[in-house]
Amino acid sequence: MKQFWSRYRAQYRLNLQLSIPIVLSQVGQMLTQLADTVMVGQFGGADPLPLASVAFGSSMAFLVLIGCIGIALGLTPLVGERYVQGDHQACASLLHSAVIFYTTFGLVVGLVQYAITPLLYYMGQPTEVVDGAIPYYQMLAYSVPFMLCFFAFKSFLEGVGNTKTVMVITVVANVMNVGFNYLLIFGHFGAPELGVEGAGLATTLSRVASAAMVFGYFLWHRTYSTYLKGFSLMACTWQRVRRLLSIGLPIAGQMFLESSAFVGTGIMIGWLGTVALSANQIAITLGNCAFMVILSIGSASTIRISHCYGRRDTAELRLATHASYHLVLAWSLLASLFFILFRHDIPRLFTDNEEVIRLTADMMFFVALYQLWDGMQNISVGVLRGLQDVKIIMPIAFIAYWLINMPTGYLCGITLGMGPAGFFLSYSFGLGAAALLMMARIRRNILRLR
């Protein structure tokens, strides 16, 4: 045991130095959704309709946004590899192209998201839920270009190993979101009482502020301002965009397929009624909170692996990979224990409806069950991103989430009559399959590099 600790102690320290700020920034982003859910739930009181509307609206908007974020994450390993090689000009060129391309792409996606609003009525949800969700969903469409502009700078900073700045900006933006929620949902201090729509507007305002703050930081900081020199629209060449897409598109595809499995499952749960949909929103929000820590360790793994890969240091790369798996295993066990012990208490923070509380408590067992597999598959994705071996993750995601997860969910939840708990049980099958297949791919890569 002593030998094991001495071998991995430095790796844990390096991974945690990168992970902890990312954890705080990711949790801050997750708290935006959590704040919307909690405050809208309090606004609705015993009426589950406002909470169900936010559940459906946020799911549909998240499905669009997650693919965009995946494309933006392609910048991190490209910058990380060139940064450790000392090619700062290449890093600057990648940043210029990313800011222009991601923001423009976000504008197009936001317009498409707004235009397809009528399709929400064809998802099999109660009409009153869709009516309540549309204002929230449309407000979030306005925020997409600002969110992607922020992620361009965020991915660059993480590529060079600076994770603290994004943490500070995200925490500040999250505090702003809570404040805007207080004003706009409930109509305090003379503001209009907008309810669900106010939650969407608050989120949009906080995302605009995030983009403004990170851009201002680059202009102010002497080191990073040099990367903006020579910035022009002409810097965004097709060759650089194609390189960004070669890494970003497979990542986006994997994230979309995984998220669509969760969203698709949420839609099927919506077939069971408003109470089931509200319970799903609470359970999935709690699961996502735990996932933000997992995602942060995975992002730190991408940074570590991309730097090791840039130096072609295979021994360090292998140790860093193992250390990431150890950390996520410890966190997953802790989160699972927490969800089981407090399954009856946590839902009361969201709603006063006893039926929703009881159903959520039953579902929390299965949220705890899939934590381990969720952690292992996400670390594997982070390592493969760092190695720039991302083409394989889309086929794996398709098999795991669309061919295993969703059919199993329908079988357990509808055919076998397990209800929402059956749908949540299926996540363990899909995430487990993804984890095992990706870990086999990583082993192959490390052997090849050695």
C-alpha positions as CSV (number, residue, x, y, z in Angstrom):
1,M,0.0,0.0,0.0
2,K,2.9,2.4,0.8
3,Q,4.5,1.7,-2.5
4,F,1.2,2.3,-4.3
5,W,0.7,5.6,-2.5
6,S,4.3,6.8,-3.3
7,R,3.7,5.8,-6.9
8,Y,0.5,7.7,-7.4
9,R,0.7,10.6,-4.9
10,A,2.2,13.0,-7.3
11,Q,-0.3,12.0,-10.0
12,Y,-3.2,12.6,-7.6
13,R,-1.8,16.0,-6.7
14,L,-1.4,17.1,-10.3
15,N,-4.8,15.8,-11.4
16,L,-6.5,17.5,-8.4
17,Q,-4.7,20.8,-9.0
18,L,-6.4,20.9,-12.4
19,S,-9.6,19.1,-11.3
20,I,-10.7,21.2,-8.3
21,P,-11.1,24.5,-10.2
22,I,-12.9,22.7,-13.0
23,V,-15.1,21.0,-10.4
24,L,-16.1,24.4,-9.0
25,S,-16.7,25.9,-12.4
26,Q,-18.7,22.8,-13.6
27,V,-20.7,22.7,-10.4
28,G,-21.3,26.4,-10.9
29,Q,-22.7,25.7,-14.4
30,M,-24.8,22.9,-13.0
31,L,-26.0,25.1,-10.2
32,T,-27.6,27.3,-12.9
33,Q,-29.9,24.4,-13.7
34,L,-30.3,23.5,-10.1
35,A,-31.2,27.1,-9.1
36,D,-33.8,27.2,-11.9
37,T,-35.2,23.9,-10.7
38,V,-35.3,24.7,-7.0
39,M,-36.6,28.3,-7.4
40,V,-39.3,27.4,-10.0
41,G,-40.3,24.4,-7.7
42,Q,-40.7,26.9,-4.9
43,F,-42.6,29.2,-7.1
44,G,-45.0,26.4,-8.0
45,G,-45.4,25.1,-4.5
46,A,-47.6,22.0,-4.5
47,D,-48.4,22.5,-8.2
48,P,-46.0,20.3,-10.3
49,L,-46.7,22.1,-13.6
50,P,-44.0,24.8,-13.4
51,L,-41.4,22.3,-12.4
52,A,-42.5,19.9,-15.2
53,S,-42.3,22.8,-17.7
54,V,-38.7,23.7,-16.7
55,A,-37.9,19.9,-16.9
56,F,-39.1,19.6,-20.4
57,G,-37.8,23.0,-21.7
58,S,-34.4,22.5,-20.2
59,S,-34.1,19.0,-21.6
60,M,-34.9,20.1,-25.1
61,A,-32.5,23.1,-24.9
62,F,-29.8,21.0,-23.3
63,L,-29.9,18.5,-26.1
64,V,-29.1,21.3,-28.6
65,L,-26.5,23.0,-26.4
66,I,-24.6,19.8,-25.4
67,G,-23.6,19.1,-29.1
68,C,-22.3,22.7,-29.4
69,I,-20.3,22.4,-26.3
70,G,-18.8,19.1,-27.5
71,I,-17.5,20.8,-30.6
72,A,-15.9,23.6,-28.5
73,L,-14.2,21.0,-26.3
74,G,-12.1,19.9,-29.4
75,L,-9.9,23.0,-28.9
76,T,-8.5,21.8,-25.5
77,P,-6.3,18.9,-26.7
78,L,-5.1,20.8,-29.8
79,V,-4.0,23.7,-27.7
80,G,-2.5,21.4,-25.0
81,E,-0.3,19.5,-27.4
82,R,1.1,22.7,-29.0
83,Y,1.5,24.6,-25.7
84,V,3.9,22.0,-24.2
85,Q,5.8,22.0,-27.5
86,G,6.2,25.8,-27.2
87,D,4.3,26.7,-30.4
88,H,2.5,29.7,-29.0
89,Q,1.8,31.1,-32.5
90,A,-0.2,28.0,-33.3
91,C,-2.1,28.3,-30.1
92,A,-3.0,31.9,-30.9
93,S,-4.2,30.9,-34.4
94,L,-6.4,28.2,-32.9
95,L,-7.9,30.7,-30.5
96,H,-8.7,33.2,-33.2
97,S,-10.4,30.6,-35.3
98,A,-12.3,29.1,-32.4
99,V,-13.7,32.4,-31.2
100,I,-15.0,33.3,-34.7
101,F,-16.2,29.9,-35.7
102,Y,-17.8,28.9,-32.4
103,T,-19.7,32.2,-31.9
104,T,-21.0,32.2,-35.5
105,F,-22.0,28.6,-35.2
106,G,-23.8,29.4,-31.9
107,L,-25.7,32.1,-33.6
108,V,-26.9,29.7,-36.3
109,V,-27.8,27.1,-33.7
110,G,-29.7,29.6,-31.6
111,L,-31.8,30.6,-34.6
112,V,-32.5,27.0,-35.5
113,Q,-33.4,26.2,-31.9
114,Y,-35.9,29.1,-31.8
115,A,-37.4,28.1,-35.2
116,I,-38.1,24.5,-34.3
117,T,-40.2,25.5,-31.2
118,P,-43.5,24.1,-32.8
119,L,-41.9,20.6,-32.8
120,L,-42.1,20.5,-29.0
121,Y,-45.8,19.7,-29.3
122,Y,-44.9,16.5,-31.0
123,M,-42.9,14.9,-28.2
124,G,-45.9,13.3,-26.5
125,Q,-45.9,15.6,-23.5
126,P,-49.0,17.1,-21.9
127,T,-50.1,20.3,-23.7
128,E,-50.0,22.4,-20.6
129,V,-46.4,21.4,-19.9
130,V,-45.3,22.4,-23.4
131,D,-47.1,25.7,-23.2
132,G,-45.3,26.5,-20.0
133,A,-41.9,25.3,-21.3
134,I,-41.8,27.3,-24.6
135,P,-41.0,30.7,-23.0
136,Y,-38.2,29.1,-21.0
137,Y,-36.9,27.2,-24.0
138,Q,-36.9,30.2,-26.3
139,M,-35.1,32.4,-23.8
140,L,-32.3,29.9,-23.7
141,A,-32.0,30.0,-27.5
142,Y,-30.8,33.6,-27.2
143,S,-27.9,32.5,-25.0
144,V,-26.3,30.0,-27.3
145,P,-23.8,32.2,-29.2
146,F,-22.7,33.8,-25.9
147,M,-22.3,30.4,-24.3
148,L,-20.1,29.1,-27.2
149,C,-18.0,32.3,-27.2
150,F,-17.4,31.7,-23.5
151,F,-16.4,28.0,-24.2
152,A,-13.9,29.1,-26.9
153,F,-11.9,31.0,-24.3
154,K,-12.6,28.4,-21.6
155,S,-11.3,25.5,-23.7
156,F,-8.2,27.5,-24.6
157,L,-7.4,28.3,-20.9
158,E,-7.9,24.7,-20.0
159,G,-5.5,23.7,-22.8
160,V,-2.7,25.8,-21.4
161,G,-3.5,24.5,-17.9
162,N,-5.2,27.5,-16.4
163,T,-8.4,26.2,-14.8
164,K,-8.7,28.8,-12.0
165,T,-9.9,31.7,-14.1
166,V,-12.9,29.9,-15.5
167,M,-13.8,28.8,-12.0
168,V,-13.9,32.4,-10.8
169,I,-15.9,33.6,-13.8
170,T,-18.4,30.7,-13.5
171,V,-19.0,31.2,-9.8
172,V,-19.6,34.9,-10.3
173,A,-22.0,34.2,-13.2
174,N,-23.8,31.7,-11.1
175,V,-24.3,34.1,-8.3
176,M,-25.7,36.6,-10.8
177,N,-28.1,33.9,-12.1
178,V,-29.5,33.2,-8.6
179,G,-30.0,37.0,-8.1
180,F,-31.7,37.3,-11.5
181,N,-33.9,34.3,-10.6
182,Y,-35.0,36.0,-7.4
183,L,-35.9,39.1,-9.2
184,L,-37.5,37.7,-12.4
185,I,-39.2,34.5,-11.2
186,F,-40.9,36.0,-8.1
187,G,-41.1,39.7,-9.2
188,H,-39.2,41.2,-6.3
189,F,-38.0,44.8,-6.0
190,G,-40.4,46.0,-8.7
191,A,-39.3,43.5,-11.3
192,P,-42.1,41.7,-13.3
193,E,-43.2,38.3,-12.0
194,L,-42.3,36.1,-15.0
195,G,-42.2,32.7,-13.4
196,V,-40.8,30.0,-15.7
197,E,-39.9,32.6,-18.4
198,G,-38.0,34.6,-15.8
199,A,-35.8,31.6,-15.0
200,G,-34.8,31.4,-18.7
201,L,-34.1,35.1,-18.9
202,A,-31.9,34.9,-15.8
203,T,-29.9,32.1,-17.3
204,T,-29.4,34.0,-20.5
205,L,-28.3,37.1,-18.7
206,S,-25.7,35.1,-16.7
207,R,-24.3,33.5,-19.9
208,V,-23.9,36.9,-21.5
209,A,-22.0,38.1,-18.4
210,S,-19.8,35.0,-18.6
211,A,-18.7,35.7,-22.2
212,A,-18.1,39.4,-21.4
213,M,-16.0,38.6,-18.3
214,V,-13.7,36.0,-20.0
215,F,-13.1,38.3,-23.0
216,G,-12.3,41.2,-20.6
217,Y,-9.9,38.9,-18.8
218,F,-8.0,38.2,-22.0
219,L,-7.8,41.9,-22.8
220,W,-6.6,42.8,-19.3
221,H,-4.1,40.0,-18.6
222,R,-0.7,40.7,-20.1
223,T,0.1,37.0,-20.8
224,Y,-3.2,36.2,-22.5
225,S,-3.6,39.5,-24.4
226,T,-0.6,38.5,-26.6
227,Y,-2.7,35.6,-27.9
228,L,-5.3,38.1,-29.2
229,K,-2.7,40.2,-31.2
230,G,-3.5,40.1,-34.9
231,F,-7.0,39.0,-34.3
232,S,-9.2,39.3,-37.5
233,L,-11.9,37.5,-39.3
234,M,-9.3,36.3,-41.9
235,A,-7.7,34.2,-39.2
236,C,-10.6,31.8,-39.4
237,T,-9.4,29.7,-42.3
238,W,-11.1,26.5,-43.5
239,Q,-8.0,24.5,-42.7
240,R,-8.1,25.5,-39.0
241,V,-11.8,25.1,-38.8
242,R,-11.5,21.6,-40.3
243,R,-8.9,20.7,-37.7
244,L,-11.2,22.0,-34.9
245,L,-14.0,19.9,-36.3
246,S,-11.9,16.8,-36.7
247,I,-11.7,16.6,-32.9
248,G,-14.8,18.5,-31.9
249,L,-17.4,16.7,-34.1
250,P,-16.8,13.2,-32.7
251,I,-16.8,14.6,-29.2
252,A,-20.1,16.4,-30.0
253,G,-21.5,13.3,-31.5
254,Q,-20.7,11.2,-28.4
255,M,-22.1,13.9,-26.0
256,F,-25.2,14.2,-28.2
257,L,-25.8,10.5,-28.3
258,E,-25.3,10.1,-24.5
259,S,-27.5,13.2,-23.7
260,S,-30.2,12.2,-26.2
261,A,-30.5,8.9,-24.3
262,F,-31.2,10.8,-21.1
263,V,-33.5,13.2,-22.9
264,G,-35.3,10.5,-24.8
265,T,-35.7,8.6,-21.5
266,G,-37.1,11.8,-20.0
267,I,-39.6,12.0,-22.8
268,M,-40.8,8.5,-22.3
269,I,-41.1,9.2,-18.6
270,G,-43.3,12.1,-19.6
271,W,-45.7,9.7,-21.1
272,L,-46.4,8.5,-17.5
273,G,-47.7,11.9,-16.4
274,T,-46.8,15.3,-14.8
275,V,-45.8,13.8,-11.5
276,A,-43.4,11.3,-13.1
277,L,-41.9,14.1,-15.2
278,S,-41.4,16.3,-12.1
279,A,-39.7,13.4,-10.2
280,N,-37.5,12.7,-13.2
281,Q,-36.4,16.4,-13.3
282,I,-35.3,16.3,-9.6
283,A,-33.6,12.9,-9.9
284,I,-31.7,13.8,-13.1
285,T,-30.7,17.2,-11.7
286,L,-29.2,15.5,-8.7
287,G,-27.5,12.9,-10.9
288,N,-26.1,15.8,-13.0
289,C,-24.7,17.5,-10.0
290,A,-22.6,14.4,-9.2
291,F,-21.7,14.1,-12.8
292,M,-20.2,17.6,-12.9
293,V,-17.5,16.4,-10.5
294,I,-16.9,13.4,-12.8
295,L,-16.9,15.6,-15.9
296,S,-14.3,17.9,-14.2
297,I,-12.0,15.0,-13.4
298,G,-12.4,13.9,-17.1
299,S,-11.6,17.4,-18.3
300,A,-8.5,17.4,-16.1
301,S,-7.6,14.0,-17.6
302,T,-7.8,15.5,-21.1
303,I,-5.4,18.3,-20.1
304,R,-2.9,15.9,-18.4
305,I,-3.0,13.4,-21.2
306,S,-2.7,16.1,-24.0
307,H,0.4,17.4,-22.3
308,C,1.9,14.0,-21.9
309,Y,1.0,13.2,-25.4
310,G,2.6,16.4,-26.6
311,R,5.9,15.4,-24.9
312,R,5.4,11.7,-26.0
313,D,5.9,10.7,-22.3
314,T,4.1,7.3,-22.3
315,A,5.0,6.3,-18.8
316,E,3.6,9.5,-17.3
317,L,0.5,9.2,-19.5
318,R,-0.2,5.8,-18.2
319,L,0.1,6.9,-14.5
320,A,-2.1,9.9,-15.1
321,T,-4.8,7.8,-16.7
322,H,-4.8,5.3,-13.7
323,A,-4.9,8.2,-11.2
324,S,-7.9,9.6,-12.9
325,Y,-9.7,6.3,-12.6
326,H,-8.9,6.0,-8.9
327,L,-10.2,9.5,-8.2
328,V,-13.5,9.0,-10.0
329,L,-14.0,5.7,-8.3
330,A,-13.7,7.3,-4.9
331,W,-16.1,10.1,-5.8
332,S,-18.7,7.8,-7.4
333,L,-18.8,5.6,-4.2
334,L,-19.2,8.7,-2.0
335,A,-22.0,10.2,-4.2
336,S,-23.9,6.9,-4.3
337,L,-23.8,6.6,-0.5
338,F,-25.1,10.2,-0.2
339,F,-28.0,9.6,-2.6
340,I,-29.1,6.4,-0.8
341,L,-28.9,7.8,2.7
342,F,-30.7,11.1,2.0
343,R,-33.1,9.9,-0.7
344,H,-36.2,11.0,1.3
345,D,-34.8,14.4,2.4
346,I,-33.3,15.8,-0.8
347,P,-36.5,15.9,-2.9
348,R,-38.2,18.2,-0.2
349,L,-35.8,20.9,-1.2
350,F,-37.5,21.0,-4.6
351,T,-41.2,20.5,-4.0
352,D,-44.0,20.1,-1.5
353,N,-45.9,17.5,-3.5
354,E,-45.7,14.3,-1.5
355,E,-46.3,12.0,-4.5
356,V,-43.4,13.6,-6.4
357,I,-41.2,13.2,-3.2
358,R,-42.1,9.5,-2.8
359,L,-41.4,8.7,-6.5
360,T,-38.1,10.6,-6.5
361,A,-36.9,8.8,-3.4
362,D,-37.5,5.4,-5.2
363,M,-35.6,6.6,-8.3
364,M,-32.6,7.7,-6.2
365,F,-31.5,4.1,-5.7
366,F,-31.0,3.8,-9.4
367,V,-29.2,7.2,-9.6
368,A,-26.8,5.8,-7.1
369,L,-26.4,2.6,-9.1
370,Y,-25.2,4.2,-12.3
371,Q,-22.7,6.6,-10.7
372,L,-19.7,4.2,-11.0
373,W,-20.2,3.4,-14.7
374,D,-20.9,7.0,-15.5
375,G,-17.5,7.9,-13.9
376,M,-15.6,5.3,-15.7
377,Q,-17.0,6.1,-19.1
378,N,-16.4,9.8,-18.7
379,I,-12.8,9.4,-17.7
380,S,-12.3,7.2,-20.7
381,V,-13.7,9.8,-23.0
382,G,-11.4,12.4,-21.4
383,V,-8.3,10.2,-22.0
384,L,-9.3,9.5,-25.6
385,R,-9.8,13.2,-26.2
386,G,-6.3,13.9,-24.8
387,L,-4.9,11.3,-27.2
388,Q,-6.9,12.9,-30.1
389,D,-8.3,9.4,-30.7
390,V,-12.0,10.5,-30.9
391,K,-13.4,8.9,-34.0
392,I,-14.1,5.7,-32.1
393,I,-16.2,7.3,-29.4
394,M,-19.3,8.0,-31.6
395,P,-19.8,4.3,-32.7
396,I,-19.3,3.2,-29.1
397,A,-21.8,5.8,-27.9
398,F,-24.4,4.7,-30.5
399,I,-24.1,1.1,-29.5
400,A,-24.2,1.8,-25.7
401,Y,-26.9,4.5,-25.6
402,W,-29.2,3.9,-28.6
403,L,-29.0,0.2,-29.0
404,I,-28.7,-0.8,-25.3
405,N,-29.8,2.0,-23.0
406,M,-33.0,3.3,-24.6
407,P,-34.5,-0.1,-25.6
408,T,-33.7,-1.5,-22.1
409,G,-35.4,1.6,-20.6
410,Y,-38.5,1.0,-22.6
411,L,-38.5,-2.7,-21.7
412,C,-38.1,-2.1,-18.0
413,G,-40.2,1.1,-17.7
414,I,-43.1,0.3,-20.0
415,T,-43.2,-3.4,-20.9
416,L,-42.3,-4.7,-17.4
417,G,-44.2,-1.9,-15.7
418,M,-41.4,-0.7,-13.5
419,G,-42.2,2.9,-14.3
420,P,-39.6,5.7,-13.9
421,A,-37.4,3.5,-11.7
422,G,-37.1,1.0,-14.7
423,F,-36.0,3.8,-17.0
424,F,-33.3,4.8,-14.5
425,L,-32.1,1.2,-14.2
426,S,-31.4,1.1,-17.9
427,Y,-28.7,3.8,-17.5
428,S,-26.4,1.4,-15.8
429,F,-26.5,-0.9,-18.8
430,G,-25.8,1.8,-21.4
431,L,-23.1,3.6,-19.3
432,G,-21.5,0.2,-18.4
433,A,-21.2,-0.9,-22.0
434,A,-19.7,2.5,-23.0
435,A,-17.1,2.3,-20.1
436,L,-15.9,-1.2,-20.9
437,L,-15.6,-0.5,-24.7
438,M,-13.7,2.7,-24.2
439,M,-11.4,1.3,-21.6
440,A,-10.4,-1.5,-24.0
441,R,-9.6,1.2,-26.7
442,I,-7.4,3.1,-24.2
443,R,-5.5,0.0,-23.4
444,R,-4.9,-0.6,-27.1
445,N,-3.6,3.0,-27.5
446,I,-1.2,2.8,-24.6
447,L,0.2,-0.4,-25.8
448,R,0.6,1.1,-29.3
449,L,2.4,4.2,-27.9
450,R,4.7,2.1,-25.8
